[in-house]
Amino acid sequence: MNKQQTIDLIRQRNHSASAEFLGRFDEASLEVYLRRLSQIAGHRGRTSRWVRSTTSPAVTTRSAA
């Protein structure tokens, strides 16, 4: 799947995400986000769980440019 196809699938699930905004991210990041959106669209409730990927930090900061 190419970047534009991934963006299209994300926008089907998250209508508030603009194509311009999503276009700023690399393909790997978009695929991780799409997987997350797909997971949360499924089972919900007390027994549902989400496990953060070990490749992504729990807290990030941005320094002023």
Secondary structure, DSSP 4 states (H G I P E B T S, - for coil): --HHHHHHHHHHH-TTS-HHHHTTS-HHHHHHHHHHHHHHTS--STT------TTS-S-------
